Amino acid sequence: MERKDETTPTAPLRVLVIDDNQAHSEGLAELLQLSGFEASNVLTGAEGIAYAQTHPLDAVVLDMNLPDTNGFAVCRALRRDPRTANIAVVFHSAQGSVPGARHEGDAYLNYPVAMSEVYAAIRESVERRRNRFGRVFE
């Protein structure tokens, strides 16, 4: 019997939701799971960085305003670490346009947004990073 491993092209995308609103963080992770993603969630930037450093991820859905830091700082920390540098970062915020967000991350979503747009932003961001940097397997 052939074993399907995480390098299989059809493997679900692994996504971490980093959002300090517990209901939103858990709800988004659950909706992602129901749509075929492997999703987890954390509530702070520090938890998100630590999780990303110890778990293989394809993307992070990152709130701009966290209790311990902001989305830019988390994104920069992920980009500086070779273990996490290739993770796609999809910013999200309910506060409207955030200057610089489109340049720091791979996508920016302003809530409220249709879940189909969230799924598409994650998939497209991961695909662009893979095309640009190549797929790095752990």
C-alpha beads as a LAMMPS data file, in Angstrom:
LAMMPS data file: protein, C-alpha beads

138 atoms
137 bonds

1 atom types
1 bond types

-500.0 500.0 xlo xhi
-500.0 500.0 ylo yhi
-500.0 500.0 zlo zhi

Masses

1 110.0

Atoms # bond

1 1 1 0.000 0.000 0.000
2 1 1 1.363 3.388 -1.002
3 1 1 1.667 5.958 1.753
4 1 1 0.463 9.503 1.054
5 1 1 2.880 11.898 2.733
6 1 1 2.998 15.658 3.138
7 1 1 4.958 16.075 -0.094
8 1 1 2.053 14.771 -2.180
9 1 1 0.791 17.586 -4.448
10 1 1 -2.794 16.907 -3.381
11 1 1 -2.013 17.187 0.335
12 1 1 -4.208 19.765 2.055
13 1 1 -2.682 23.183 2.621
14 1 1 -1.576 23.705 6.222
15 1 1 -2.799 27.016 7.599
16 1 1 -2.403 28.773 10.940
17 1 1 -4.909 31.454 11.959
18 1 1 -3.406 34.083 14.273
19 1 1 -6.177 36.250 15.707
20 1 1 -6.747 37.495 19.258
21 1 1 -10.533 37.215 18.932
22 1 1 -10.983 33.634 20.121
23 1 1 -14.374 33.098 18.479
24 1 1 -13.096 34.444 15.158
25 1 1 -9.829 32.498 15.349
26 1 1 -11.523 29.194 16.166
27 1 1 -14.371 29.784 13.724
28 1 1 -12.077 30.604 10.819
29 1 1 -9.899 27.559 11.538
30 1 1 -13.008 25.365 11.628
31 1 1 -14.323 26.764 8.335
32 1 1 -10.920 26.179 6.754
33 1 1 -10.951 22.573 7.986
34 1 1 -14.433 22.029 6.584
35 1 1 -13.141 23.274 3.219
36 1 1 -10.253 20.816 3.068
37 1 1 -7.430 22.768 4.708
38 1 1 -5.453 21.550 7.714
39 1 1 -5.971 24.479 10.063
40 1 1 -4.962 25.452 13.586
41 1 1 -5.316 28.679 15.508
42 1 1 -3.518 30.720 18.162
43 1 1 -4.366 34.006 19.865
44 1 1 -1.097 35.987 19.996
45 1 1 1.790 36.862 17.749
46 1 1 4.317 35.111 19.992
47 1 1 2.250 31.903 19.946
48 1 1 1.970 32.160 16.169
49 1 1 5.702 32.565 15.621
50 1 1 6.495 29.669 17.981
51 1 1 3.896 27.445 16.298
52 1 1 5.220 28.265 12.824
53 1 1 8.769 27.434 13.908
54 1 1 7.763 23.962 15.100
55 1 1 5.013 22.918 12.647
56 1 1 5.207 22.758 8.850
57 1 1 2.867 25.403 7.417
58 1 1 1.947 26.643 3.960
59 1 1 0.179 29.826 5.060
60 1 1 -0.693 32.066 7.979
61 1 1 -3.900 34.109 8.141
62 1 1 -2.718 36.989 10.298
63 1 1 -4.726 39.626 12.155
64 1 1 -3.171 43.081 11.998
65 1 1 -3.899 43.932 15.643
66 1 1 -2.763 41.448 18.270
67 1 1 -2.507 41.947 22.039
68 1 1 1.270 41.463 22.148
69 1 1 2.373 42.925 18.799
70 1 1 1.075 43.800 15.346
71 1 1 0.811 41.800 12.148
72 1 1 3.794 43.546 10.551
73 1 1 6.106 42.442 13.390
74 1 1 4.883 38.843 13.142
75 1 1 5.291 38.835 9.355
76 1 1 8.836 40.226 9.625
77 1 1 9.767 37.630 12.259
78 1 1 8.480 34.858 10.002
79 1 1 10.380 36.240 6.989
80 1 1 13.675 36.506 8.937
81 1 1 13.635 32.884 10.133
82 1 1 14.761 30.341 7.503
83 1 1 12.323 27.795 8.991
84 1 1 9.350 30.063 8.272
85 1 1 10.517 32.372 5.476
86 1 1 8.514 30.603 2.755
87 1 1 5.167 30.637 4.558
88 1 1 2.555 32.717 2.715
89 1 1 1.151 35.520 4.877
90 1 1 -2.445 36.632 4.349
91 1 1 -3.203 39.689 6.465
92 1 1 -6.742 40.375 7.583
93 1 1 -8.279 43.293 9.374
94 1 1 -11.624 44.898 10.019
95 1 1 -10.060 48.364 10.173
96 1 1 -9.950 49.051 6.445
97 1 1 -6.856 49.749 4.429
98 1 1 -3.558 49.429 6.287
99 1 1 -0.630 51.237 4.636
100 1 1 2.180 48.849 3.733
101 1 1 0.209 45.636 4.285
102 1 1 0.142 44.763 0.592
103 1 1 3.927 45.093 0.453
104 1 1 4.686 43.094 3.601
105 1 1 2.395 40.117 3.118
106 1 1 1.230 38.021 0.204
107 1 1 -2.405 39.166 0.392
108 1 1 -4.582 41.547 2.373
109 1 1 -8.247 40.980 3.203
110 1 1 -10.535 43.579 4.698
111 1 1 -13.321 42.019 6.770
112 1 1 -16.134 41.307 6.331
113 1 1 -15.187 39.113 3.386
114 1 1 -16.738 36.063 1.742
115 1 1 -15.094 32.806 2.776
116 1 1 -14.573 31.959 -0.892
117 1 1 -12.288 35.005 -1.073
118 1 1 -10.367 33.838 1.998
119 1 1 -9.851 30.384 0.484
120 1 1 -8.790 31.888 -2.845
121 1 1 -6.372 34.345 -1.197
122 1 1 -4.701 31.514 0.721
123 1 1 -4.411 29.225 -2.302
124 1 1 -3.171 31.993 -4.617
125 1 1 -0.649 33.276 -2.061
126 1 1 0.770 29.806 -1.469
127 1 1 0.963 29.138 -5.204
128 1 1 2.762 32.454 -5.874
129 1 1 5.313 31.752 -3.128
130 1 1 5.901 28.227 -4.429
131 1 1 6.383 29.527 -7.968
132 1 1 8.706 32.279 -6.778
133 1 1 10.741 30.433 -4.155
134 1 1 10.122 26.753 -4.895
135 1 1 8.597 24.221 -2.553
136 1 1 10.814 23.472 0.438
137 1 1 10.051 20.183 2.132
138 1 1 10.900 19.453 5.717

Bonds

1 1 1 2
2 1 2 3
3 1 3 4
4 1 4 5
5 1 5 6
6 1 6 7
7 1 7 8
8 1 8 9
9 1 9 10
10 1 10 11
11 1 11 12
12 1 12 13
13 1 13 14
14 1 14 15
15 1 15 16
16 1 16 17
17 1 17 18
18 1 18 19
19 1 19 20
20 1 20 21
21 1 21 22
22 1 22 23
23 1 23 24
24 1 24 25
25 1 25 26
26 1 26 27
27 1 27 28
28 1 28 29
29 1 29 30
30 1 30 31
31 1 31 32
32 1 32 33
33 1 33 34
34 1 34 35
35 1 35 36
36 1 36 37
37 1 37 38
38 1 38 39
39 1 39 40
40 1 40 41
41 1 41 42
42 1 42 43
43 1 43 44
44 1 44 45
45 1 45 46
46 1 46 47
47 1 47 48
48 1 48 49
49 1 49 50
50 1 50 51
51 1 51 52
52 1 52 53
53 1 53 54
54 1 54 55
55 1 55 56
56 1 56 57
57 1 57 58
58 1 58 59
59 1 59 60
60 1 60 61
61 1 61 62
62 1 62 63
63 1 63 64
64 1 64 65
65 1 65 66
66 1 66 67
67 1 67 68
68 1 68 69
69 1 69 70
70 1 70 71
71 1 71 72
72 1 72 73
73 1 73 74
74 1 74 75
75 1 75 76
76 1 76 77
77 1 77 78
78 1 78 79
79 1 79 80
80 1 80 81
81 1 81 82
82 1 82 83
83 1 83 84
84 1 84 85
85 1 85 86
86 1 86 87
87 1 87 88
88 1 88 89
89 1 89 90
90 1 90 91
91 1 91 92
92 1 92 93
93 1 93 94
94 1 94 95
95 1 95 96
96 1 96 97
97 1 97 98
98 1 98 99
99 1 99 100
100 1 100 101
101 1 101 102
102 1 102 103
103 1 103 104
104 1 104 105
105 1 105 106
106 1 106 107
107 1 107 108
108 1 108 109
109 1 109 110
110 1 110 111
111 1 111 112
112 1 112 113
113 1 113 114
114 1 114 115
115 1 115 116
116 1 116 117
117 1 117 118
118 1 118 119
119 1 119 120
120 1 120 121
121 1 121 122
122 1 122 123
123 1 123 124
124 1 124 125
125 1 125 126
126 1 126 127
127 1 127 128
128 1 128 129
129 1 129 130
130 1 130 131
131 1 131 132
132 1 132 133
133 1 133 134
134 1 134 135
135 1 135 136
136 1 136 137
137 1 137 138
